Amino acid sequence: MDNIYKDQFKKLYELIVKERNEAKALNIDEMLALNQEKEELINHLEVLSSENMDEECLNIVDQIRKENRRNAYFYLNALQWLRQSINFFGDKLYFCSYEKDGNMTNRQFSGNLLSGRI
């Protein structure tokens, strides 16, 4: 396997790690730029077959798979946390009160924070 491909696999590995670090820092612009660079590199590497790779290249590819799984797990947990936060605040938009006849009813808060007017 050419050293060029090994270098490209190493660069892909570094891009994946950098992408996760930028996501942790909430640097969306840099993360999107790294993602674009990663996609271009992957499109270039798609033509390779694992049959043509030596042991060192296969090890790098295995590390890339592991980092991709780490990223996927990180993004999944981040999205789950966001969903839980949104659901928590969504549940706080309503409160129970009683009508004149004694029946319970749900009413909506109308504060500026919860209405999104801030």
N, C-alpha and C positions, 0 to 999 in steps of 0.2 A: 504494500500500500504506500502510495506517495506520501511524503512528509507534508505536502500541501493539504491533503485530506485530514491528516492527523491534526495539523494546525487549525483547520476549520472546525473539526470536532471539538478541540480544546476551546476555541473561541465561542462555539455554541454553548458549551458548558458554562463558560464565564458569563455569557449573556443571560442565561437562565438564572444564575445566582444573582447577578446584578438586578435583573427584573424583579425578583422577590424582594431584594433589599429596598428598591425604589417603591414597591408596593407597601412595604412596612412603613416607609417614611411618607407615604401618601403623595409622592411626587408623580402625579399622573402623566404629565407631559413627557418626562424622561422615560417613564415606564412604557408609554405608547411608542416612543422612538426606539427603545430597545426591542419591543415586540415586533416592530416593522423590520428592523435589522435581522432579528432572529428568523422571521418568515422568509426573508430573501435568502438567508444562508441555508435554511432547510430546503427551499426549492432547488437550490444548487446541489445539495447533497442527496436529494431523492433518487438520483440515478444510480447510486451505489448499491451494491448487493453485499450482504454479510459474508458471502462465500469468498469475496475478494479481500476481506479484511484480515489483518494479522492480529495477534493476541493483544497487543497494546491498543490498537484501535477498538477492538471489542470491549476492552476494559473501559475505555473512555465512553463508549456508547452505553455501557451499563451504568456508569456514573450519571450520564445524561438522563437515563430513564428514572433513576432514583431521585434526581433533583426535580424532574417533571412531576413525580408523585408528591414530593414535598410541596411544590408550588400548588398543585391541585388541592392538597389537603389544607394548606394555608388559605387559599381562596374560598374553599368550601366553608371553613370555620368562620372566616370573616363575613361571608354572606349569611350564614346562620345567625351570627351575632346581630347583624343588621336587621334581619327579619324579626328576631326576638325583641329588639329595641323598638322597632316600628309597631309591633303588636302590643307591647307594653304601653306605649304612649297612645296608641289607638284605643285601647281599652279604657284609658283615663278620660276620653272625650265625653263619656256618658256617665251619669250617676242616677241612682234610683231615688225616686221621691214618691209621695203619696198624693193621689187626687182627692177631691172633696168627698167622694163616696168611699174612700178607704182603699181603693185598688192601687197597686204599685204601677209606676210608669217610669220609663227611661227618659231622661232629659239630657240635653247636650250642653256642655260648658260653652261659654261664649267668650272666654278670655283671649287676649291678643296672642299669647304664646301658643296656645293650642289651636287657634284658628289659622295660624300661619301668617298673620299680618305684621309680624315683627321682622 
